[in-house]
């Protein structure tokens, strides 16, 4: 393994995932029943189900490998998400690389029973912990080599761009959008203590953490008018994941 590959591997492993998401848009020409989808892909009933019949909305939820899995269905879209079961504490689900395979396995099972799809998207929020804001902007400058960033003079910086590619798995006519958002974030919790004497609650901020934040939305272009080949869906998603890894390692390229 070359030094460059070794460095890239360490960089990729350092990214943590706040959330993993796959969004699919069924063909308008078909009707589908999602009642048994959770059971069909997970082999058991969901822990919670929310149904709003008038809207055609259904959401099944459950805990899978200590993470919260959500299957949300609307007439025009389907979302499958993996996130922390302690979402109120802003806890990442773990390393990006370690959670991809279990998540893709779930999506692969759903693809086998999915209705015809016109578009699919892979989304994730990745977090790269750093020591402080200046270190975060220094790291961001490496990922965004085409942008001049001044680590000690910046705050509230947000960079967003889409760099489309041509699909290598379906047809050259299929364009893939690679939308990324880059920033440095500071996060933490504030604890409130109510006193019977004081008129106002006392606040105790907890330890803050600073991270580089990368939001990914990799999706098939809406200009592709045909249904996506059913037997190629998992290949397209795997292509999306490889593009996500490339961005997480090499930055905005």
N, C-alpha and C positions, 0 to 999 in steps of 0.2 A: 504494500500500500504506500502511495506517495505521501509526502508531507502535506501536500495540498488536500488530498483526499482525507487524510487523518484529521486535519483541522476542520474540514467540512463536516465530518461525521460528528465531532465534538460539538460543533455549532448546532447541528440539527438536534442532537440529543438534549441540548440545553433548553430547548423550547418546551414550555408547558402549555397544555390546552385548557382554556376556560370552558370551551364548548365545541362540540362537533355536530355538524348539521348536514343533512341531505334534503333538498327540496325538489319535488317533482311536480310537473304540470301534466295531468292527464289530458288525453285528446277530448275535445268537446263533443266528438261524435259518439262517445260511449257513456253508458251508465254503469256504475259499480257500487257494490255493497261492501263496506269496510268493517262490518260488524265482527267478523271472525279473524280479521287480519292479525291482531295481537296474538291470539291463540295459535294461529297457523305459523307464525314466525318464531314465537317464544315457547310454544308447547305448554302454555298455562294461561290462566286468566289474568288480566291486569289487576293491579292493586286498587286503582282508582279509574273511574270513567266519567267523563263529562259529556253530556249530549244536549245540544240545542237543535231540536228537530226542525224548527222553522228555518233556521239558517243552513241546515244540512251540515252542521258542525259536530264532530266527534273527536274527543281526545282521550286516549288511553295512556296510563302511566304505570310505571313499576320500577323497582330497584333491581338493577342487574350489575353484579360484581361491584357492589357498594357505590354504584353511580345511578343517577336518575335517568331513565329512558322515557321519552315522550313520543307518542305517535299521534300527530294531529292531522285530521282530515277535514277538508272543505271541498265543496263541489269543484273548485278550479285548481286546487293544489293539495299536496301531501307533504308534511314535514316530519322528519324523524330526527330527534335530537338526543344527544348524550351530554349531560351536564352534572355538576356536583349535586349530591343530595342535600348539601348544606349551602344552598345558593345564597342564603342571607349572609353568610360569612365570606362570600366572594372567594371560595376555595377552588383552585383549579382541579380538574379531574385527574391530573397526573401528567406524565411526560407525553408529548404529542406522539412520538414513535411507538410507545407501548400501548396506546389506546386505539391506534388505527385498525389493526387486524381484527380485534373483537367487534369494533363498530362496523367495519366493512362486511364481516360475516353476517351480521344482522340484516344489513341492507341487501346483501346477495340473496338471502332467503326471501325477502320481500319482493325483489325483482321477479322471482319465479311466479308470483301470483298477482303481480301488478297489472293494472289495465294499460292499454297502449299509452305511451308518453310522448309528448311533443318536445319537452325540455327537461333537463335535470341540472342541478347545481350542487356543488360541494362547498360548504362554508365552515369556517373555524375562526376562533379568536385565540391567538397564540400570545403567550407571555414569556419574556426573557428577563428574569430578575437581574437587577444591577444594584450597585452600592448607593448611588445618588443620581440626581437629575443630570449633572454634568457628564457622568459616566454613561448615562442613558443616551444623551445626545451624541457623544463620541461614538458609541456603537451604532446609533442610527446613521451617522455620517458614513460609516463603512457600508451599510446596506443600501444607502441612497447616494451612491458615488457621483451621480450626475447633478446633485443638489448641493449647494454650498451651505453648510450648517455650522454655526458658531456656538459650540457647547456652553460657553459661559455667558452668552448674551441672549439666549433663546428661552422662551416659555410658551406653553399652549400651542406648540407646533403640531400641525396635522397635514400630512401629505397623502393625496389620493390619486390613483391613476389606473387606467385599464390598458393592458398591453395584450391585444388578442393574438391568438395562435391558430394555426390550422390543425384540425384533428388528424391524428395518425392511426386511429383505430376504426373509424367509420368510413368517412369519405373526405377528400380535400374540400368538398363543398361545405362541410360543417366547420364553422368558426367557433373557437372557444374564447370566451371573455375571461381575462385574468384581472379581476378587480382587486386592488389592494389598498389598504389604509394603514399608514404608519404614524406612530405617535409615541410619546413617553408619558406614562401615567403614574400618578401617585395615589395610593389607595390605603385605606385604614378604616377602622370602626371607631365610633364615638359612643361611649357609655354614659347614660344619663342616670343620675341618682336623685330621687325625690326626697326632700327633707320636709318634715312637718313644720319646721320653723321658717326656712327660707321660702321666699315667694317665687323664686325662679329655680328650676332644676340645675344641679351642678353637673358639668360635663367633664369627663375624663377621657381624652383621646388616647387610643391605643397606639402601639408602634406602627408607624407608616412604612409601607414598602413601595419601592420604585421599580418600574419595569419598562422595557421596550414592549410596545403593543403592536401586533400585526393582525389586522382583520382581513380574512381571505374570503372572496366570493368568486369561485371559478364555475362558469356555467356555459351551457350551449347557447349560441346566439338565437334570438327570436327570428332571425332572417331565414333559418332553416325551417321550411314549411312542412316537411314530411314527418311522420312518426319515426321515432328512433327505433332501430332494429332491436327487437326484444332480446335476441341472443348476443347483442353487443353492449347491453346496458352496463354490465359489471366491468367490461373493458373500458368503457368511457369513464366510469367512476375511478377506476385504477389510474387512468391517464390523468384525471384531475388531481389525484393524490400525489402523483409524481411531479406534477407542475407545482403543487403546493410545497413539496419538499425542496424543489429547485429554488423557489422564491425564498423560503426560510433560510436556505444556505447562502445563496448568491445575492439576495436582495432584489432590487428593482432592475431587472434585466429584460 
